[in-house]
Structure formats: structure tokens, C-alpha cells
Amino acid sequence: MSCGALIFLAALVALVVSAAAVQPVVVHKVEASNTTATTMFYTTFTANKALTGVSWVTCGHDETSSGCYGSGSVGPFVRACAVAGNGNGRVFVMDALGGADNSAVLHIYKQNETSRPSIVEWKTVALPKMVSQDAAPCAMAVLGDFVYLGTQASTVYAQVNWKTLDAFQGTVCSPPGVTSSITASKDAVAVSQSGCFVGYNKDGRPLISGGEQSTTFLAGQNAHLLV
């Protein structure tokens, strides 16, 4: 065998050994039934200083990618004082001064929280009896099909069925007091006004009311500030 042939044979053997040592890259594809377990998205919200607009960004990961997938904004508002979501395709913004004579308006948005996110306005509900002031703190909570709203400038609170758009506007106390807080757990909502409170279940039915405390609250996933 010639010298050139020996050199070629040695190179060929080395190439075969090297190829055998390299492990192939295997791409694992997630089946459709497992997609939920490997998909997670979340949306953050930021209000501008004037409270006339709220921006949003949706991030997370699916079975093939991760990162932030889209952003946008909702508005304009006169004074957006509270934002909440139901975790099932709806976002709610309370505009404390958006209605006639500085009354409140509830804006309801459809949310698509996926790798192609969007938030678009669906309906608005006017709350003419809930008249607020420019700097008054607001309170809002969502449970089941209902949104509960109030401000510390109004003795009227509201219970809105976001599916039917029916709205109850009333007071808890006699004499009436302003709404100090609205808090929710996974099973109930408590609306606290000056000197009294009322609770509701997931079906929107009153559970209990009392006149003992204006600071009564429910401990949910979001902390209720005591000071």
C-alpha cells in the first residue's frame, strides 16, 4: 500500500471515531395534551402619573419559546383608580370620574393572554350614583360573575354582573358611610363602609352584614393594608 493510501485510510478512521463520539441532539416535542402544563403567561399593568391611561405587557413561556410577547394600552380615562382581572379573559378598570357629574364608570375588556396577546374594550357600565372626588382612594374586587366597586368619597358602592351588565348601587350603613375597603377571598367578598359591612358569596348573594366594624376585611391573595 502506498504512503498516500495509508494517510487517507488513517484520516478516514479518525473521522469515523470522531462521529461516533458526538451524540445527536434530540428535540422533544410536547404533545397537545401536555401543552397546558408547559404554558404560563402573565400580564403586568402600569398607570401613567395622570391616571388617564394604563399600559400592559404580557410575558411568559409556551412549549416552544419564552419572553415578552406583546404590549399595549387602554384608555383614555379621566381618573383610572383601580384595575382587576378575573383570570379568565376579562380585565376591569374603574374610572372614578369618567361619567356624568364626576360619577364612576366600569370599563370591561376582553383579554387574550397567550403568545399573541391582546386587550380590547368590550363593554362599559355607568354608575351614576357613585360620585367621587379627584383624590379619593378607590376599592374594587372581583368574585365569580360580579365586580364590586366603591370610593372613599361616596356612600354608594356598586355590584356589577359583568356578564349581564346589571348593576346594583346602594349603601350598607344607616346612616350611610363612605366605602373604606372592598376585599375578596376565593369564596367571598366583603364591602366595608363607615361603621358597617356586608359580605357576598360567589353567586352575588349577601352572606352577612353587621354594624360593628368599618375595618372588617377578608384575607385574600392580595394583602389588605392596615396602615
N, C-alpha and C positions, 0 to 999 in steps of 0.2 A: 504494500500500500504506500502510495506516495506521501510525501510530507504534507502537501496541501490537503489531501483527503483526510489525513489524521487530524489536522487543525479543524476542518469542517465538522468531523464527527464529534470532536470534543465540545465544540460550540453548541451542537445540537443537543447533546446530553445535558449540558448545563442549562439550556433553555427549558427542557422538559422538567428537570428537577425544580427550577425556579417556579414554573407554572403550577406544579403540584403543591408547592408551599403556600401559594396565595389562595385564601379562602374566598369563595364567591360571596357577593353582597346580596342578601335576601331581603326583598321588600315585602313587608307584611301588610296586606290589605284588610281593613276592618269590614266585616260583613255588615249589611244594613241593620240587622237585629242588634248589633253592638254599638251602633252609632251614638245613641243617647249616652252611653257610659263614657264615651271619649269626647263628648262635645260640651263646652261650657262657654257661655257668653255673659258679659255684664256691661252695664251702661252707666257711666258717670255723668252727672249734670253739674253745670256751673252757671250761676246767675250773674249778670253784669251788675255793676255798682248801682245803677239807677233802677234795677229790678224791672226793666222793661223787656228783657229778653233772657232766655235760658238756652245755653248751648249743651250739646250732648256728644259723647264719644262712646262707641261700642267696641270692646276688645274681647279677647278670649282665645279659644282654640277649637278646631274641629278635628276630624280624623286625618286631615292632610296638611294643616297649616296652623299657625298661631300668630298673634299680633293684634293690631287695631284695624278694624275693617271698614269703618265709616264714621262720619260725624255730621252734625247739622245743628239747627237751632229751631226753637219755637217762639212764637210771639208775633207781633208786639203786644205788650201788656201795659197797663197803667201802673200797677204795683203787684208783681208776682211774688207772693209771700209764702207759698208752700207748694211743694212738689211731692207726689207719691206715685207708686205703681202697685198693681195688683199681682205682679209676677206672672201674668197670663195674658199678655198682649195689650194692656191698657196702661196709659200714663195720665195722671191728673195734675193740673196746675190750677191753683186758686189765685185769681186776680182780685185782690181785696177791694179795688176801686174801679173795676172795669165796667160796671153797669151804670144805669141812670142814678143820678144824685149820690154818687160815691158808694153804690151798693156793690156787692160781690158777684163774681161770675166764675163758674166752674168750667174749665176747658178740659175736654176729654180727647185723648189722642190714641190712635191705633199704633202699636209698636210691633215691628218685625225685628226681633233680637236674634239675628243669625249672622252668617258671614256676609250677607248683603243687607245690612240694617237700614231701617227707616222708621221715622216717627212722623205721622201725618195727622192733622186735626180731623176729628170725627164729628163731635157734637159740642155745643156749649149749653150750659144751663144757667139762666139768670136767677139770682137770689135777691129780689128787690127789697126784702125785709131786713137783710143783713147789711146795714150801713156801717161803714168803717171810717177810720181816720188814717192819715198818711203814715204814721209811725207805729201804729198799733200792731203788736205781735199777733200772729195767726196760729191756728191749730187745725190739723187735718189728719184723718186716719181712714184706712180702707179695710173693710172686712166683708168677704163674700161679694154680693152684688151692690154693696152700699158704700158711699163715701160720706164721711161726717166732717163738717166744717164749722169754724167759728173764729171770732176775733175778740181781743180784749177791749174793743171799742163798741161792741154790740151785745145787747142782751138776747139776741136771736142766734140760735145755731141751726144748722141745716142737716138733714139726712136725705141724700140723693141716691135713688136707684139708677146706677149708670147704664143699665140695660134698657129700662123703660123710660128713663129721664124724669120720672115722677120725683117731686121734691117736697119734703115736709120742712117747714120753717116754724120754729116755736121756741119756747123758753122752758127751763126746768124749774126755776125758783119762783116763789111768790112771797114777796115782790121779786121781780126778775133781776138777775145779776149778769154781769158780762161773763163770757166764756174764758175760763182760766187755763184749761187744757183739754185735749182730746187724745186719749191713749188707747192702744189696742194690744191684745194678746192674740193667740191663734184662734180663740173661741169667742171673744167678747170685745166690746168697745165701751169705754167709759167717757161720758161727756160731763165735765165738771164746770159748774158755774159758781158764782159767789154764794157760798153757803149751802150748796146742794149739788147733787149729781144724779145721772141716770145711766143705766147700762143697757146694752143691746147685744143680742146673740147674732150668729151668722145669718139668720133669716131676717134680720132687721126688726125683730120683736123686742120690746122693752123687757128687761130682766128684773131690774131692781132700781129703786130710786130712794133717795134719802136727803135729809137736810142737815146732817151732822157736820160734814166737812166740805170745804171748797177745794181742798187739795187732794181729793181721792183720785187715784190713778191705777192703771193696770201696768204690770211689768211685762213688756214685750221684748222683741229683739232689739229695738232702738231704746236707748236709755232715756228715761224721763228726768230732766234736770230738776234738782231740788233747790238749787240756789242760782 
